[in-house]
Amino acid sequence: MKISYIACAGLLALPFSSLSAIQPDTGPVEAVYQSQMANLREDGRMAAAFAHISEGHEANLQDLVTLTEVPAPPFAEEARAAVFADMMRATGFGEVTIDEVGNVIARRAGAAASHSVMMVAHLDTVFPAGTDVTVRIEGNRYTAPGIGDNTRGAVMLLQIASAIAAADIRTQGDIVLVGNVGEEGLGDLRGVRHLFLEQVNRPDVFIAIDGGDDARLVTSAVGSTRFRVTFNGPGGHSWGDFGDANPHHASARAITRFVNAARPITQDGPRSSYNIGRTGGGTSVNSIPFESWFEVDMRSGNPAKLAALEAVFQQAMVDGLEAENAVRGDGELLTVDIEAIGSRPAGEGDPMSPLTQRARALLEADGIMPVLVASSTDSNVPISLGIPAITISRCGTSARAHSLDEYWEDDGSVPACTMRGLALLVAEAELVEN
Ligand SMILES: [Zn+2]
């Protein structure tokens, strides 16, 4: 999920899937990182890798078409994962396995096994089974659901794997490349969550490819908490049973209490938001409904803000229920069910971490001014755990993500952009001396 797109979980039509907030100015990149990145790019092995990426560009476009045409609906990524795993094996990068939840994991051991650097691209799309995913090609424009977000990210991972193998790039740390499941919507980052469940598999550095603007670096995680609330009662006739507790009235009391208490929390400090997105229930205008439901979404890049919003939300639901029950006649009491339907952890990354400074230095060397943003991506998981993480561009021009007329354009910048992703990965894993 995400350029202020409100998260590959789909709010705005921007390249990143979550509401983004520009981080404050962070000062210039330190000279040490600028020279480190310049030196890396001058290394002969990196030059060979770049040549390989440029020469393989046409074949990579074919991979993009092939992989896009293998459907990957939420919670049903197996078919695409199998094809992706075969493509990854064919690069000669390293050992390829598929884990319990369906993540495709390719490992290349480092010379020192000193640390591990993971780069991921999500395999899932937002589109349900049965969606026509045939790719239409017109000039440099490739149109198909899911082609940009994030099939292009997945084939960028293949390009990088292939270049590392072809140029025989060796690093001190392990490199782990993952085509992961469950990034979008109700997938709730389940693929990457799984990778971080067991300490033994946790990388020391994490790079996600997802997002359609080369200048944007996601360094902070917009977290979200979502609930579905249902007030239940016996229901009845609007005239005959008047005075019985009414679930819609309880909803109204609860929502009013919530928005009144939540608004002040959002008025200062780190950006935060709340929204009642859907409501429903009831059978007719002259019936007391037997249920009233609504769904709420709360977001912030700051964990304390998110916790504060959730606290006033929980209290408001209880108070709304009690207020409606208190004024009823002699009918049954209403009850309330509060179901968690989504949770993405929040966190603020360090804009001056070595990882972020290296990514910034690479962009600046190519004449692109980096923009640091907070968004909702697979990096939410490591950022919330305090592990250095960043989400970078999938390269090329992406548009209309999460819509049936989504397209991606081969705008001429792809090899150079892909090379920046490779250089960032190799710098973090530490190239062995020749
Ligand atoms: Zn995405």
Residues whose N, C-alpha, C, O or C-beta is under 5 A from the ligand:
A	BS01	ZN	M1 C8 D149 N150 D210
